Amino acid sequence: MPARGLEAYAIICAELYLRLQRAQILCVVPFRCPGVWGWGMISKTLWAAFAVAFACAGAAFAAAPLAAYGRLPSVSHMVLSPNGDLLAFAKETETKRFLVIYDLNARKPKALVSLTDQKLRALQWADDSHLLITTSVTTLPRGLEGRRSEYYMAQAYDVQTNTSRALLEHIRGLGDNVETMNVIEGTPEPRIIDGQSFVFVRGIYFPNNTGRLGLFRVNLVTGDTRMVSNPHNVNAENWVVDETGNIVAEADYNEADQHWKMVLYRNGERSTAVDVAAPVEGPQIEGLSEDGTAVIFSLPEAEEGRVYQQISLKDGSTTSWRHGDMQFGELFTDIRSGRVSGGSRLAERNDYVFFDQHLQVMWNSVKAAFKSATNMDLDSWSSDNRKAIVHAFGQDYGDGFFLVDLNTHKADPIGSAYDGVVDVAPVKWIDYKAADGRKIQAYLTLPLNREPKNLPLIVLPHGGPHSRDYPGFDWFSQALASRGYVVLQPQFRGSDGFGKDLLEAGFGEFGKKMQTDLSDGVRALAAQGLVDPKRVCIVGASYGGYAALAGATLDTGVYRCAVSIAGLSDLKGQLKYWHWPRNTLDDRSERFWDRFLNVEDASDPKLAAISPIKHVDKISIPILLIHGRDDTVVPFFQSDDMADELKSAKKPYEFVVLKAEDHWLSRSETRLQMLEATVKFLEANNPPN
């Protein structure tokens, strides 16, 4: 029986061991490592560290409790230290959340840090002694004007002294009239300079009482923090720092003329290397070339895909990048040198391309060891690329983390991302035709142990809408499938990640073809006999929540019920909320939405035709609204006002308010509250049996 859901280390294993003892599970089998390394027993030492047990083979399938899916992942954010000796990760229990720093050599925890009251966003190692912890908070800082937002902060945790320090404290070298915030933008970039550890991070400073981005350098040992970008350049947005800590390129955006510029730093002088009009999408700096002699940047997507170019740091000449024809989903860089080392290629499943052939061979070996996995993610590698944390998903693996050691040719289980979820529902990549003939691709999740015939269906459109669904374990669709539902996740027109044509096909199609792409999927599955067209509901969050409400108001007759989680109901109100005239950084975003909605601005009368709140009279099915009070993306009033309209029109509805919850369902308690309310509503209005 393949290994699934193995809890990792002493503190975690003890918890699992006691749980298994209480359950009196007697059948214990060895873990077998599948793949190119053959089949082998876990070492006795590892057995001592792992208290691993499995339910006996042939046991009847029983759905995991909703709490197993609804709470935050049991284990997440796994990262290896550069030397591969330490592993850091977040551990979620029923009552608390904490950071574990585990010593892989000593096989015991080195440190435990409480995270119960914090929203953890990222972990990364700056060096072998300093772990960077990024968290966020929903607030409007005192002294600022505008609306509440999500602010990100980072601290460096010293594993030797068990102390931490905020990254942007006590900034030196700024004038008395310039204020700063302990807030970061983007991912911190560590560098080792003259044997000392530094981190370069984008932060916010306030020249003339207006927030701007600057680049700051933090000495992780002394805490000395200085602004290293030009404080007088208020248009700068991003910087490229080489491995010696020098700025070699800068990206600027001037809202006045809507131009994007790349500035090179060569021989102590600044020179503009790229200057293009960019009213909405613009170029993007990707990083340094593999040899560090050029800056790689990408132009907005053309018909054939993204266009990659490189600019020489020696003479400023521009040429095509030699890897540009591979068409990556995204590029990734070595965070300690800023050099591009490879990229992801994503369609129905994830894959990676590395420019170093030795590295590519190693990744191919890792993939081969998990050849039956539905999807694999590379979460972290040691700096010598000999140890890796991989995240495997599939019916043979569940949703598990593994430590791959290329020195010993072993893949040891670390833990399950969702403790308690033993059996996962199979996921298929399908396609169907929309009414106008366009091919729409989708993920289809099927319930276990049910004949694939005349099943109930949940349509689960993603948010964005300029986003997409991703391969791997999706807790929401898996939870619904565990209750007996087929789950359809269409990549409808307007989705991102599938080329310019599909994205632009969504422009002006809010509530129109973007909506019928979903119901066309229902009809396609019904025609195959897989689902019962009379037992279909639509559930979604953010834009998906809008699609759920549009399914009840604009594309009626398809669904028995609808669940909108943090969904838009009033597009005019949303555009007005997003517009803050004193913050020109929002202007590009507003132009993007004007184009997507095919309107001039928030006063455009066409918005009423595609706003569900204006068509409540057409609703004939039950509606469930769920919204967090701390939502700063789609504000709470979008559901609150919709609830008032439904009440006035005497339409069947329920409204669940998530206290202190943001747009992303970042807290276990309220995420589970959302899932339990959704399943209860679905089972009442569209019973799975």
Secondary structure, 3 states (H helix, E strand, C coil): CCCCCCCCCHHHHHHHHHHHHHHCCCCCCCCCCCCCCCCCCCCHHHHHHCCCCCCCCCCCCCCCCHHHHHCCCCEEEEEECCCCCEEEEEEECCCCEEEEEEECCCCEEEEEEECCCCEEEEEEECCCCEEEEEEEEEECCCCCCCCCEEEEEEEEEECCCCEEEECCCCEECCCCCCEEEEEEEEEEEEEEECCEEEEEEEEEEEHHHCCEEEEEEEECCCCCEEECCCCCCCCEEEEEECCCCCEEEEEEEECCCCEEEEEEEECCEEEEEEEEECCCCCCEEEEECCCCCEEEEEEEEECCEEEEEEEECCCCCEEECCCHHHCCCEEEECCCCCEEEEEEEECCCEEEEECCHHHHHHHHHHHHHCCCCCEEEEEEECCCCCEEEEEEEECCCEEEEEEEECCCCEEEEEEECCCCCCCCCCEEEEEEECCCCCEEEEEEECCCCCCCCCEEEEECCCCCCCCCCCCCCCHHHHHHHHCCCEEEEEECCCCCCCCHHHHHCCCCCCCCHHHHHHHHHHHHHHHCCCEEEEEEEEEEECHHHHHHHHHHHCCCCCCCEEEEECCCCCHHHHHHHHCCCCCHHHHHHHHHHHHHHCCCCCCCCHHHHCCHHHHHHHCCCCEEEEEECCCCCCCCHHHHHHHHHHHHCCCCEEEEEECCCCCCCCCHHHHHHHHHHHHHHHHHHCCCC
